[in-house]
Amino acid sequence: MPGRQMRIDEYRIEEEPYYLITGDELAIAEAAFHDGSPLLLKGPTGCGKTRFMQYLAWRLQRPLVTVSCHDDLSTSDLVGRYLIRAGEAVWTDGPLTMAVRAGAICYLDEIVEARKDTTVVIHPLADDRRQLPIEKRGELLTAPPEFMLAVSYNPGYQSVLKDLKASTRQRFIALSFDYPTPDKEIEIVCKEGRLGLEIAKPLVKLAGMTRGLKDSGLAEGASTRLLIQTGKLIGRGIPVKTACRAAISEALTDDRELLAALDEMVSSLF
């Protein structure tokens, strides 16, 4: 047990993360936590879903165990597996099991990217049972009141093959995230990107222009995260146009025509 405690303590967030509340998302999330309900966060890339979970974990004073889901993520990756150590088979908890045992928050980022059989394991955790079956050990864990399950996905990348089943979705309290309003986004970029208003304002305007190209070849427009990264480059002495090219244009597309269009947008603002 001491070893496990040391592991989970590494996931505690000691300092308050910067997060600008834009609506009633915090009140709903805190109510869900106290009711034992899981959270589903949906929204585009870089709009603040992960930062919100960090802020929520800090507010609730719970460790935050984050798993970035991918095509090869298996049930064993989440729950745990036996590993050979010193010639013996030793059970090692996966991140989900570790979070359940410790009463932490487990955040499965981009859940639709995981294998379909992986999502089945969260079903009994996400309903009134709040249980995690560990079949390989014949163990059934009941989550303590402090445990919370949260998942996220990007509806913009939905497809027939990558979508949450209704049987999964309807277990969750859903929060929809989007990019902030221009005024709030300017405030965020100033704070996180360490920029003055004279640069932050046109950067946010540029982001809005790129988001307007979503139906013209771009999968997604510039995220708030990209604007922050651009600001940090500028703060390191990189010229504004060069920073925009590296952190925004090149990050959004490889298409030469779209890159030229983005360069024109940057030139019109800076």
Disulfide bonds with the S-S distance in Angstrom:
none
